[in-house]
Amino acid sequence: MEMTVRDRKVFSRVGMWLFILSEILIFGGLFLLYSMYRAKHPADFHAGSMELSRFDGTLNTIVLLTSSLTAALAVYSMQELDKWKHTAWYLAATIACGFTFLVVKTFEWGAKFEHGLYPRAAVLDARPHGEILYFGLYFTMTGLHAFHVIIGMVVLAFVLNFVVRRKITHERNAILENGVLYWHLVDVIWIFLFPLFYLIS
């Protein structure tokens, strides 16, 4: 029997939640590792956190929270208002926020490389072991998150293309929902990363 639109939507949503669960497990393991090392080297982790720019971290948090709002508005515009042009503009704004996040992160990483605070750098290797672990986790976790931001931007770009071509409509919008759901995952992960690396001292 052929699946109905509703059945396909439920099936795709379940598949997306299973995928999100796998992503949560990956980052959950990294968060656990961070917590273990921080408990073992509290002073070194504090010293490492003082090397980060809270302004950059806060700015990127605001950018991603804004992107969550525009992503949610994209879904609302399609599902409740049936205005595909509004949806397209909100998706474009979300992608622009993702690009802004990456630009800020690039400058932030650039500053760390300039000061030799990156894995295998002689300057960092001369520091206490806890600081080496801190920056190793910092680059691993924020780098993995940035990779997910890039994936999310690519996904939303495809969704935007489908919206403009009217392949996503008021009745058929599972792809839009799943794309935005993935983007919310990216934002939630950052909400955990931000205090761990920039605020907790």
C-alpha angles and dihedrals in degrees: 000000000000116000117247122231089256092051092050090049092052092045093050092046092053090048091050093050090051089052091049090050090056090051091050090053091053095050091038089060091050091048089052091049090050091051093050094050093043091053089051097045107027096153094048092048089050091051091048093050090054088063092062125088110244088191091060091045093048092046092052090047090055090047093052094044088053090050090053089054094050091046091052090047089053090059092043092050091054101038102037105023101027091219108143095182091058089048091052093051093048091050090049089051090050092052089048089054090051090052090049090051091053093048092053090046091050092055090045093051090044090058090052092050090048090056094043094248099139133099115289092011114138092229093054094041089059091059127085117290093249092059090050089054091046095055091041089057092041094057094039097050100037090042092052089047092050088052089055090049089055091049090049091052091051091049092049090047089057090046090050090052091052091049093051091047088049093239087126112059142166089274099037109045107125091118090054092049093049094046092052091044089056090049091052088053089055090051094047092051089054091050086063095041094051099063094037094058105021109030112027110083 
